[in-house]
Amino acid sequence: MRITSADFPPPPAPKPRPKWALFLWLRGLTPDDVTPLLGRSREYMRQLGLPWTDAKRAEPTQEEIARIAEWTGGEIGPADWAPPDITAVKPEGVAA
């Protein structure tokens, strides 16, 4: 029996996340690695990177946003903590 891509359901739609999640992932960092940055728990640091639509996602304070911006050399700034208009994001090739 030959297995083809037709045998699998389509992949789920992506769940947009804060830039923080990608920043950590690209560098191989875990929430444990960055807990000293804010002096918060591992769970809180994990929640900062949850998808925008996740009810458990944490919102950083203005002071925390400033500390993260300083630590990342401005790569993650205040604007990166505002959720995007997720409904406006369309995959390539999909008509609006």
Contacts in CASP RR format, 6 or more apart in sequence:
PFRMAT RR
TARGET T0000
AUTHOR 0000-0000-0000
METHOD contacts of the structure
MODEL  1
MRITSADFPPPPAPKPRPKWALFLWLRGLTPDDVTPLLGRSREYMRQLGL
PWTDAKRAEPTQEEIARIAEWTGGEIGPADWAPPDITAVKPEGVAA
15 51 0 8 1.000
15 52 0 8 1.000
15 53 0 8 1.000
15 54 0 8 1.000
16 51 0 8 1.000
16 52 0 8 1.000
16 84 0 8 1.000
16 86 0 8 1.000
16 89 0 8 1.000
17 49 0 8 1.000
17 50 0 8 1.000
17 51 0 8 1.000
17 52 0 8 1.000
18 48 0 8 1.000
18 49 0 8 1.000
18 52 0 8 1.000
18 57 0 8 1.000
18 80 0 8 1.000
18 81 0 8 1.000
19 75 0 8 1.000
19 76 0 8 1.000
19 80 0 8 1.000
20 48 0 8 1.000
20 49 0 8 1.000
20 68 0 8 1.000
20 76 0 8 1.000
20 80 0 8 1.000
20 81 0 8 1.000
21 48 0 8 1.000
21 49 0 8 1.000
21 50 0 8 1.000
23 29 0 8 1.000
23 72 0 8 1.000
23 75 0 8 1.000
23 76 0 8 1.000
24 30 0 8 1.000
24 31 0 8 1.000
24 33 0 8 1.000
24 34 0 8 1.000
24 49 0 8 1.000
31 42 0 8 1.000
31 43 0 8 1.000
31 45 0 8 1.000
31 46 0 8 1.000
32 42 0 8 1.000
32 45 0 8 1.000
34 45 0 8 1.000
35 41 0 8 1.000
35 42 0 8 1.000
35 45 0 8 1.000
37 45 0 8 1.000
37 67 0 8 1.000
37 68 0 8 1.000
37 71 0 8 1.000
38 44 0 8 1.000
38 45 0 8 1.000
38 60 0 8 1.000
38 64 0 8 1.000
38 67 0 8 1.000
38 68 0 8 1.000
40 64 0 8 1.000
44 58 0 8 1.000
47 56 0 8 1.000
47 57 0 8 1.000
47 58 0 8 1.000
48 57 0 8 1.000
48 58 0 8 1.000
48 60 0 8 1.000
49 57 0 8 1.000
49 58 0 8 1.000
50 56 0 8 1.000
50 57 0 8 1.000
50 58 0 8 1.000
51 57 0 8 1.000
52 83 0 8 1.000
52 84 0 8 1.000
52 86 0 8 1.000
53 86 0 8 1.000
59 81 0 8 1.000
60 68 0 8 1.000
60 81 0 8 1.000
62 78 0 8 1.000
65 77 0 8 1.000
65 78 0 8 1.000
65 81 0 8 1.000
68 76 0 8 1.000
68 77 0 8 1.000
69 76 0 8 1.000
69 77 0 8 1.000
69 78 0 8 1.000
90 96 0 8 1.000
END
